[in-house]
């Protein structure tokens, strides 16, 4: 629990310093730190979905779409069409289930190399939730991002750990997703 508690402590005091939040603590394995971030992102994404649900309904968004792309939901056993809000809930449930799976993550002190593929799958699906919010519920996305920087933290984490190819990152660069090294000052 020390990793999760430490990360939550950092979030209380450094929420907007994403580079500092992603810095691996001394003595901690980088994959364990990634694991703790993914757990925390799932927690915060639950609140994000609650806010999104006010506007993103099964009738208003009957398919999971991001920009013009449509995604099938793997939360049904076989990938099939699902409402955007259903896809979002199923994705968070899937990610939490994976993170709590003793076969994939037997210890919170060590992440086997073979479990990295689970992070990539989670990241790809989680990204779609952010993309849907950005392209179809922009005001909710912007309010949430201004309050939490959750997307910025997630995308920087995905880039740092190479969880997603750049071609799948379709939301235009935001000031919070550009590192200080890349920014044009």
C-alpha positions as CSV (number, residue, x, y, z in Angstrom):
1,X,0.0,0.0,0.0
2,X,2.9,2.4,0.4
3,X,3.1,3.1,-3.3
4,X,-0.6,4.0,-3.6
5,X,-0.5,6.1,-0.4
6,X,2.6,8.0,-1.6
7,X,1.1,8.7,-5.0
8,X,-2.2,9.9,-3.4
9,X,-0.1,12.2,-1.2
10,X,1.7,13.6,-4.2
11,X,-1.6,14.2,-5.9
12,X,-2.8,16.2,-3.0
13,X,0.2,18.5,-3.1
14,X,1.5,18.3,-6.7
15,X,-1.5,17.5,-8.8
16,X,-0.5,19.9,-11.6
17,X,3.2,19.0,-11.6
18,X,2.9,16.0,-13.9
19,X,6.6,15.4,-14.4
20,X,7.1,15.3,-10.7
21,X,4.2,12.9,-10.3
22,X,5.6,10.5,-12.8
23,X,9.1,10.6,-11.3
24,X,9.8,7.1,-10.0
25,X,10.4,7.2,-6.2
26,X,13.9,6.2,-5.0
27,X,13.9,2.4,-4.3
28,X,10.8,1.7,-6.3
29,X,10.7,-0.3,-9.5
30,X,9.4,1.7,-12.4
31,X,6.9,-0.9,-13.4
32,X,5.5,-0.9,-9.8
33,X,5.2,2.9,-10.1
34,X,3.3,2.4,-13.4
35,X,1.1,-0.1,-11.7
36,X,0.2,2.4,-9.0
37,X,-0.5,5.1,-11.5
38,X,-2.8,2.8,-13.5
39,X,-4.7,1.9,-10.3
40,X,-5.0,5.6,-9.4
41,X,-6.1,6.6,-12.9
42,X,-8.9,3.9,-12.7
43,X,-10.1,5.4,-9.4
44,X,-10.2,8.9,-10.8
45,X,-11.6,7.8,-14.2
46,X,-14.6,6.4,-12.2
47,X,-15.4,10.0,-11.0
48,X,-14.8,11.3,-14.6
49,X,-17.3,8.8,-16.0
50,X,-19.9,9.9,-13.4
51,X,-19.5,13.5,-14.6
52,X,-19.6,12.4,-18.2
53,X,-22.8,10.4,-17.6
54,X,-24.8,13.6,-17.2
55,X,-24.5,14.2,-20.9
56,X,-23.3,10.9,-22.4
57,X,-26.3,8.6,-22.3
58,X,-27.1,5.3,-24.0
59,X,-29.6,7.1,-26.3
60,X,-27.4,10.1,-27.0
61,X,-24.2,8.1,-27.6
62,X,-25.4,4.6,-28.6
63,X,-21.9,3.6,-29.9
64,X,-18.4,4.3,-28.6
65,X,-17.0,6.8,-31.0
66,X,-13.9,8.9,-30.8
67,X,-13.7,11.5,-33.6
68,X,-15.0,9.4,-36.5
69,X,-13.8,6.0,-35.3
70,X,-16.2,3.5,-33.8
71,X,-14.9,1.0,-31.2
72,X,-16.4,-2.3,-30.1
73,X,-16.5,-3.2,-26.4
74,X,-14.6,-6.2,-25.2
75,X,-16.6,-6.3,-21.9
76,X,-19.2,-8.7,-23.3
77,X,-17.0,-11.7,-23.8
78,X,-16.9,-11.1,-27.6
79,X,-16.2,-7.6,-28.9
80,X,-19.5,-6.0,-29.9
81,X,-21.2,-2.6,-30.2
82,X,-21.9,-0.8,-26.9
83,X,-23.0,2.6,-25.9
84,X,-20.1,5.0,-25.1
85,X,-21.0,5.2,-21.4
86,X,-21.3,1.4,-21.2
87,X,-18.0,1.0,-23.0
88,X,-16.4,3.5,-20.4
89,X,-17.8,1.6,-17.4
90,X,-16.9,-1.8,-18.9
91,X,-13.3,-0.5,-19.6
92,X,-12.7,0.7,-16.1
93,X,-14.2,-2.6,-14.7
94,X,-11.9,-4.5,-17.0
95,X,-8.8,-2.5,-16.0
96,X,-9.6,-2.8,-12.3
97,X,-10.1,-6.6,-12.7
98,X,-6.8,-6.9,-14.5
99,X,-4.9,-4.9,-11.9
100,X,-6.4,-7.1,-9.2
101,X,-5.7,-10.3,-11.0
102,X,-3.2,-12.4,-9.0
103,X,-2.1,-14.2,-12.1
104,X,-1.1,-11.0,-13.9
105,X,0.0,-9.0,-10.9
106,X,0.9,-11.4,-8.1
107,X,2.5,-8.8,-5.9
108,X,2.3,-5.0,-5.6
109,X,6.0,-5.0,-5.1
110,X,6.9,-6.6,-8.4
111,X,5.4,-6.5,-11.9
112,X,6.4,-9.4,-14.1
113,X,7.6,-8.4,-17.6
114,X,4.8,-10.5,-19.1
115,X,2.2,-8.3,-17.5
116,X,3.3,-5.2,-19.4
117,X,1.0,-6.3,-22.3
118,X,-2.0,-5.7,-19.9
119,X,-0.9,-2.1,-19.3
120,X,-0.9,-1.6,-23.1
121,X,-4.3,-3.0,-23.5
122,X,-5.7,-1.0,-20.6
123,X,-4.1,2.2,-22.0
124,X,-5.5,1.7,-25.4
125,X,-9.1,1.3,-24.1
126,X,-8.8,4.0,-21.5
127,X,-7.5,6.5,-24.1
128,X,-10.7,5.9,-26.1
129,X,-12.8,7.2,-23.1
130,X,-10.8,10.4,-23.1
131,X,-11.0,10.7,-26.9
132,X,-14.8,10.2,-26.8
133,X,-15.1,12.9,-24.1
134,X,-12.9,15.3,-26.1
135,X,-14.6,14.9,-29.5
136,X,-18.2,14.5,-28.3
137,X,-18.4,16.1,-24.9
138,X,-15.8,18.8,-25.1
139,X,-17.1,21.0,-22.3
140,X,-17.1,18.1,-19.8
141,X,-13.6,17.1,-21.0
142,X,-12.3,20.6,-20.5
143,X,-13.9,21.1,-17.1
144,X,-12.5,17.7,-15.9
145,X,-9.1,18.4,-17.4
146,X,-8.8,21.8,-15.8
147,X,-9.7,20.4,-12.4
148,X,-7.7,17.2,-12.5
149,X,-5.1,17.1,-15.3
150,X,-6.1,13.4,-15.5
151,X,-5.8,13.2,-19.3
152,X,-2.5,15.0,-19.3
153,X,-1.1,12.7,-16.6
154,X,-2.4,9.6,-18.4
155,X,-1.0,10.6,-21.8
156,X,2.4,11.5,-20.4
157,X,2.4,8.1,-18.5
158,X,1.5,6.3,-21.7
159,X,4.3,8.0,-23.6
160,X,6.8,7.5,-20.8
161,X,6.2,3.8,-20.7
162,X,5.4,3.4,-24.4
163,X,2.0,2.0,-23.7
164,X,0.5,3.4,-27.0
165,X,1.9,4.2,-30.4
166,X,1.7,7.9,-31.1
167,X,-0.6,7.2,-34.1
168,X,-3.3,6.3,-31.6
169,X,-3.0,9.5,-29.7
170,X,-5.6,11.5,-31.6
171,X,-6.5,14.4,-29.3
172,X,-4.6,17.5,-30.4
173,X,-1.7,18.4,-28.1
174,X,-2.9,20.4,-25.1
175,X,-0.6,22.7,-23.1
176,X,-0.7,20.2,-20.3
177,X,0.4,17.3,-22.5
178,X,3.5,19.0,-23.9
179,X,6.6,18.5,-21.8
180,X,8.6,21.6,-21.0
181,X,11.3,20.4,-23.4
182,X,8.9,20.4,-26.3
183,X,7.1,23.6,-25.5
184,X,7.7,26.7,-27.6
185,X,8.4,29.4,-25.1
